[in-house]
Amino acid sequence: MTDSLLTTGETAAFLGLLDNGRSRAAALRKIQRLARSGDLPYVKKMPRGQGEYLFDRHVVEMFARQLAKAAS
């Protein structure tokens, strides 16, 4: 895996979803919902059941900035 790709878990951590008392499972489901809805574009969904999503780090950074801007 390259440094420019983030897993679902890494994306949840990057967005701070694991820092606010939310369970890891709930944070991962949130990221999966954002990916499925198209709100957080992903590069690839890995095969297997509930396969892992891979996200471009730059897209996640931009998404984080948009969330911060909306919150202010």
C-alpha positions in Angstrom: 0.0 0.0 0.0 1.3 3.4 -0.9 1.5 6.4 1.5 -1.1 8.2 -0.7 -3.8 5.6 0.1 -5.7 5.3 3.4 -7.7 2.4 4.6 -11.2 2.8 6.1 -9.7 2.7 9.6 -6.9 5.2 8.8 -9.5 7.5 7.3 -11.7 7.3 10.4 -8.6 8.1 12.5 -7.5 11.0 10.3 -11.0 12.5 10.5 -10.9 12.2 14.3 -13.8 9.8 14.5 -12.0 7.6 16.9 -11.2 10.5 19.2 -14.7 11.5 20.3 -15.7 8.4 22.3 -17.3 6.7 19.2 -16.6 3.0 19.0 -14.2 1.8 16.3 -17.1 -0.2 14.7 -19.3 2.9 14.6 -16.5 5.0 13.1 -15.9 2.5 10.4 -19.6 2.3 9.6 -19.7 6.1 9.3 -16.8 6.1 6.8 -18.5 3.2 4.8 -21.7 5.2 4.7 -19.9 8.3 3.5 -18.2 6.2 0.8 -21.4 4.5 -0.4 -23.3 7.8 -0.6 -20.5 9.4 -2.6 -19.9 12.1 0.0 -16.4 10.8 0.5 -15.1 9.5 -2.8 -13.0 6.4 -2.7 -10.3 4.9 -5.0 -11.2 1.3 -4.7 -13.4 -1.1 -2.7 -11.5 -4.3 -2.0 -13.2 -7.6 -2.6 -14.7 -9.9 0.1 -17.9 -9.3 1.9 -17.7 -6.0 3.6 -14.4 -5.2 1.8 -12.2 -2.4 2.9 -12.4 0.9 1.1 -9.2 2.7 0.0 -9.2 6.5 -0.1 -6.8 9.0 -1.6 -5.0 10.9 1.2 -5.5 14.2 -0.6 -9.2 13.7 -1.0 -9.5 12.8 2.7 -7.5 16.0 3.6 -9.8 18.1 1.4 -12.9 16.4 3.0 -11.5 17.2 6.5 -11.0 20.9 5.6 -14.6 21.0 4.3 -15.9 19.5 7.6 -13.8 22.0 9.6 -15.1 24.9 7.5 -18.7 23.8 7.9 -18.3 23.5 11.6 -16.9 27.0 12.0 
